Amino acid sequence: MVYFSEHPVGVALSLGWALYLVALVTWIVLQKRPPLSTLAWIFGLAAVPVLGFVIYFYLGPQKIRRQRLRRARLRHLHRCTPQGDPELAARLPRRKQGLARLIEAATGAPVSNATSVELLVGGTATFDALVAAIVSAQHHVHLEYYIFEPDEVGLRLRDALAVRARAGVAVRVLLDAVGSAGIGWRFLAPLRAAGAEVVFFHPFRLATLRPLLNLRTHRKIAVIDGKVGFVGGVNISARQDGRLRADAWHDLHLRLEGPAVGWLQAVFAEDWHYTRRRPLPERELYADMPSGSTAVQIVASGPDSDGEAIHRAFLQAIADARQRVWLVTPYFVPGEATLYALGNAALRGIDVRLLLPARSDSRFVTWAARSYYDELQQYGVRIYEYQRVALHAKAMLVDDDCALLGTANFDIRSFRLNFEVACAVYDADFAAMLARQLELDFGQSRRISRTRPLRLWQRLAEAFARLFSPLL
C-alpha cells in the first residue's frame, strides 16, 4: 500500500508547503512587529498557501522608506522655517509640558501658536468655512484628503478651486488613490484645465516591486495662503453634509489661523514632494503672521516612522490626566498599552468615558470594539454608543486645558499603517468648547450597561473578532 506522503506528488507538496512556511515565517518575523500581531499573521496565512503570500505582499504591515536625501532635506527645512513658540511652551502647565516635549521629540514639531482655533461641528459648517477660505485665496490652496467624492459636495469644492486656479492661484490637490478611487479623470478635467495640479497618493500598480495598497494617507489637510488651515475628520463627501442627507455623519473639524498653520503646511509639503517627486517653492510656503496666544502643536505620524507619534501622544495625555479623559472615535481597537492606560486612569478616579458608534461601517470592527467593553467597565470606564447618526469624530479631551483632534482613529491601523495628522490644543477656552459639544453627544448616546445581555452568537462574534484585532 502506498501512502500519500510517499507518492512523488505528495512529497513535492509537502516540501513546497515546508518551504512556503519557512519563507513566510522568515519574512513576517523580520518585520519586527509586535509579537501578537506577528503570530496572528503567521497562523492566519499559514493555512492559505500561495494566496497567503500574496495577501501579505499587498496588505501586510509593510514599512516604507522615503528617499533619504529628499526626506532629510525637507525635514531640515521644515524644522527651520515654521516657527515654534518656546515662551508659550514654557508657560504650559507642568504636566502638559511633558506631552509637548514628547510630541516634539517624536515629530520635530515644537509648540507653536494660533491666533484663532475654531471647532467646526459637522460637514455643513466645515464645507462652508472651507469654501469661504478657498474663495478668498490669493496665492495658493493646498488640499490633502483621503476621500474626495464626485457628488454635490465634491462638485462645489472642485468648482471653487477651478475659479481660483483660473485667477492665477496655485491650486494643488493630493488625494489618496484608494479612498478617492471613484473620483474619475472626467470629474477632474475642469480642475486640471483651469491649471490646478491633482496627484494621487500611492496609486496601485501591479508591477510595483513593493505594492503599497495598504499604506494610505488618511489625512485631511487644507492650507490656504499659509495663513488658514483645516484639519479633522471631515472628508469631501455628501455623506457628511446635513443639508443633503438627514443621516449625515456626525464629525468634528478644526479651523486654524496663525503660525501653527505652517506646521500643517510642512506635513502637506512633505507628502506632496514624496508623491509628486517635485518640491514646492519653499520661500512661498510660510506666511508672516502675528503671534497668537493659543498653544497648538501639530502631530504627524505614518508607517515611514517607528515612533507612532499620535499613539504615544494619546497614551501620554491619558497618563497625565488628573480630572477627565473623554475619548470619541468611530473605530476602537486598542492595544494592550491603551487598555492599561485607560484602566489605570479610571482606577485613579479619573472620569474616563468612551464615545463610540452604535454601529460602524464594519460590523466586524464593531464586534472587536465591543469585546473590550467588559474589561474596561470593570475598571470604571464609562462607555457610550452614539445613537443619532453614524459617528465619525476623532478627538480626546483631557482635563480642562488639553484637547487632541485630528484624523486618526483609535486603532492599530491608524497608529501604524496610515499617514495621519492630529492637532494638540493646550487651551482652556477651546477645551471648554469641546467639552460642551461632547456633553451634547453623550446626551444623544446610550450608556452601555455593565451587565449587557448577550446571546451566545454575539459573545462568539465578539471573541472571534478580537482574535483579529492586530490585523484590523
N, C-alpha and C positions, 0 to 999 in steps of 0.2 A: 504494500500500500504506500502511495506517495503522498506525503503531507504537502499542503500548500506552501509552507515555508521552505520546502526542499525543491520546489519547482523553480526553474530558472526565472520565470516571471515574478514569482513570489520573492525570490532572493533579490531581484533587481528592485522591486517595490520597497522591500524592507531597507535595502541600502539607500535608496533615494529618500525614503522617509527619514532615516537617520541623518543623512547629510543635510536635508532641509531643516531638521530640528537644530542641528549644530549651527548652521548658518543663521537661522532666525534668532536663536538664543544669543549668539555672539553679537549680532547686530543690535538687538534690543538692549542687552546688558551694557554695551559700550556707550549707549546714550547717557548712562549715569542718571537716570530718572529716579524718583522716589521708589523704594522697594515695592510697595503695594501696587503702584502703577505698572512697574516693570513686570511683576508676576501676573497681573491681570492681562497684560498684552501677551505674555508668553503662553499662558494657559488658554486664553481666548483664541489665539491664532494657530496654536499647535494642532488644533483639531481641523484646521482648514488648510490643507496643503496647497501650495502654489497661490491660491486665492488669498490666503492669509498674508503671504509675502507682498502681493500687490496692494492689499488693503493698507498694510503698514507703510509701504513705499509712498502711497499717495495721501494717507490720512493719519499716519502715525505722528508722534510729537517730535518732528524734525526740528533741529535748531539751525538757523541760518547765520551766516557771517557776511555782513555787508562788506563791500570792497573797502579794505582797511584804510587806504590813503584818503579816499573821499570822505569816509566817516570821520576819521581823525581830524581832517581839516575843518569839516563842518562843526564838529563838537567844539573845537578850539574857538572858531568864530562865534559860536552861539554862547559860549561862556564869557566871551569878552564884550559882545555887542549889546544884548539886552542887559539892562541894569538891575542889580539887586538892591535891597534897602537894608543894610546892616543895622542902622539905628532902629528901624521899625522892628526888625527881628529881635534885637536886644530887649525891646520893651514887651515882648510876648510873655505871658505867664510862664513860670519856670517849667511846668510840666509840658507846655506846648513847645518850648524851645528844643526839647529833646526830639520831638516829632519833626520839627523843622530841620534840625541838623541831619536826622536820618534821611529825609527826602533829598536834601542837598547832596549828601554823600552817595545816595543811590542813583540820582539822576543828573547831578551837576547843576540843577536849578535852585538858586537860593530863594529866600523870601523876597518877594517884590511887593509892589503896592498898586492899588487901583483907586481911581477917583470915583468909580461907580461900580457896584456889584448888584445886579438886578436878578431876582428869582422869577423865572418865567414858568408858569404852570400850564402845561398842555401845549399841543401843537398849534392851536389857534393863535395864542399870544406869541409863541415863538416864531411862527411864519410871518406874522405881521411885523414884528421887530426886525427880523432878518431882511425882509423885503425893503423895509424903510431904510435900513443901513446900506443895502446894495444900491438903492436909488440915489442915495447921497454920495456914493463913492466918487472920488476924484482921481485916484491914482491906481489902485489895484483892488481886486476882490479875490480872495483865496478860499476855496471850499474843499473840504475833505470829508467824505461821507461813506458809510457802509451801505446804506440803502438810498437810492435816488430813483423813484419810480416815475414812469411816464404817464402820470394821471393828472388830475386837476392841479394839485399842489406842485408837482414837478413841472408842469407847463407854465405855471405862474412864475416859478423861480427861473426857469430857462429863459422866458421872455424878458424878465427883468435883467438878467445877466447879459442877454444879447443887446439890449438897449445900451447898457453901459459899455460893452465892448465896441459897439459902433461909434460911441462917443470918444473912443481912444483910451478907455480904462483897460488896464491889463487884467484879464479875467483868466484865472487858472482853476480848473476843477479836477480833483483827484477822486476817483470812485473805486470802490472795491469791485473786483471783477466777478465775484460770486454774489455778494449782496445786491449789486446793481446789474445783475445779468440780464434782466428784462428790459433794460432801457433802450437798446437798439440804436443803430447808427442813423436811421432815418430821423428819429426824435432829436438826435444831437446835431443834425446837419445845419439847422438855422443858427445854432450857437457857434459852431465852427466857422460858418460862412461870415459871421459877424467879427471873427478874429480871435475868438476865445480858444484856449488850449484845453483839451479834455483828454486825460490819460487814465488808464486802468491799472490798479494795483494787483500784482501777481496774476496776470491772465493765465488761464490754463493752457498749457502746451504739452501735448503728449511726448514730444521729442525732447523736452527739457530733461537734463541729467537728473536733477532732484526736483520733482514737481512740488509746488508749494500750495497745493489746493487747500490744505488745512490751516495755512497761516494767513489770516485775513487782517486787514485794517478795519477794526470796529470803531474807529474814531469818528467823531462828529465835530469838526472844527470849521469855523468861519472867521476870517480875519479881513476887515475892511480898512484899507489905507494904513494898516499897522496901528490904528487907534481904537478900533472897536472889535471885540472878539466874542465869539459864541462857543459854548461847549456844553455837552449834556447828553441826554438820552434820546432826543427827538430826531428821527430820520426824516428825509424828504419823502413824505407819503401821505396820501389822503386818509389812510387808516389812523392818522394822528390828528386830523383836523375835525373838531367838533361841529363845524358848520356844514361839513359834508357827510358826516356819519354820526348817528346817535350813539354808536358803540365805539367811538374813537378812543384809542388807548390813553390811559392816564400816565402822564410823564412829567419830568422836570428838566429845566434847561437853565443856563446862565448867560447873561449878557454882561460883558466886562468893558470898562474903559480905563485907560491909564497904562503905565509902563508894564504891568503884568501881561498885557496883550502881546508884548514882544516875545514872551516865552511860549505862548501858543503859536506865534509865527515861527519860532525856531523849530517846533515839532513839525509843523507843516513843511517848512523849507527842507528839512532832512528827508522827509518822506517823498517830497517832490523830486529832490535830487536823486534819491535812490531809484525811484520809478522812471522818471523822465531821462535819467542819465545826463542831466544838464543842470548846473547850479543856477539859482536865482541871483539877480543882481544884488549883492549883499548890502550895498550902501542905501538901497531903496527899501529895505525890509522894515526898518525900525524908525518910527517917527519920534520927534522930540515932543514930549508931553510933560505937563506939570505933575509933580508927585501928589499922590493921594494919601489918605490916612488909613485905608483898609489894607491889612496884611493879607497877601494872596501868594500861593505857591502852586506852580503847575507840576503835576506828577505824570510822567510818561513812562510806559513800560511796554515790553514786547519780547518775542522769542529770540531776538538778537542779543539779549542781555540775560545773564543768570540772576540778576538782582531781584526780580519780581517786586519792583518798587511799589506798585499800588497795593499788592498783598501785604508787604511789610508795613506800609503806612496805615492800613486798616488795623493790623494787629497791634501796632504801637499805640495808635489812638485808643483802642479798646483797653489796653493795659494801663494807659494814663488816666482813664476816666475816673471821676470822683462823684458824679451825680447821675448821669444817664448815658446810655448808648441806644439810640434809636436807628435801626437799620432797615432800609427799604430796598428790595431788589426783586426783579422778576425771576431770576434763577438763583437758587440757593443749594449749592452742592459743596459743603465745607470740607476742608481737610482737618486732620487731627489737631493741628495748631489752632485753627479757628474755633473748634469745639471747646478746647481748653480755655482759650481767651474769653469767649462769651460766657462759658460756665463759671470761670473764676470771677469775672466781673459781677455776675448775678450773685454768687456766693458772698462777695464782699458787700452786698447790699445795694449795688448799683441798679438803677432802673433800666433793665435790658429788655428791649422789645424788638421783635422782628415783624415786618410787614411784607407779606408775600402774596402772590396772586392766588385766588381760589383755584384757578387752573391756568397754567402757562400754555404756550403754543405747542409744548411737547408733554404729552401725558407721562412719558417715561421719566422726564426730569421732575415733574410734579410728584410722582411716586418716590423718586430718590430724595427729594427735599423733605417729604413728609416722614421718611424713615428716620429722620433725626429729631422729630418733634419730642418724642418721649424722653430721650436723653437730655435734651436742653431744658424741658419743662421741669424735670426733677431737680435741676439746679436753681430754678426760679425764673427762667427766661419766659417772658410772655410772648405768645405767638398769635398773630392776627392774619386772616386771609381777606384780601380786598374783594368786595362783592360787586361793586357798581359796574365796572367795565374791566377790560384787560389792563393789568398793571405793568408798566414798562419803566418806571422811575428807578434810578440808581443813586442812592445817597445815604450818608450816615451822619447823624448829629451826635456830637459828643459834648456833654456838659452844656454850658451856656455861652461858649465862646469859640466853638470849632465845628466846622462842617466840611465834609468831603463829598463832592458831587461830580459825576462825570459819565463816562461811557461803559465802565467795567461792571459786569455782573459779579455776584459773589460766588464764583465757581472756578474750578480749576482751569477751564478753557480760557477765561478772561485773564487769569493771573499768569498763565504760562504760554498760551498759544496765540492769542490775539494781540494785535497792536492796539493799545488802549491809552486813554488820557483822562486825568481827573484834575480837579481844582480843589485845593485846600484853602478854605477861607477862615482866617482867625479873627472873628469879629462878632461882638455880642449882638449888634443890631441885626446882622444877617442871620445869626443863629436863632434869634427870636422869630424872625420871619419864617424860617424853615420849620421851626417848632410849631408855629400856628398852622402851617399847611399840613404837617404830619398829624397834628391833633384832629384836623378835619378828616384826614384819610383814615385814621383809626376809628373815627365815628361812623365811617361807611364800610367798616370791616366787621368780620365775625371773629371773636376771640375763640381760639381752639381750646377745648376742654382737656384737662389732663387725663380724663377718663373717656376719651373719644371712643365711641363704639365702632368697631371694625369687624367686617366679615372676614372669614378665612382667606378668601381670594384677595382681599385688599392687603392683608398682612403679608401674604406671599408676594404680591406685586411690589410692595414697598421693599421687602427684604431682598428680592431679586434685583430690583433697580439699584439698590445700594451697593450691590456687588460690583456694579459697573461704574460707580462714582468716579474712580480715577480716570475713566475713559471719556466722561461726558464733557 
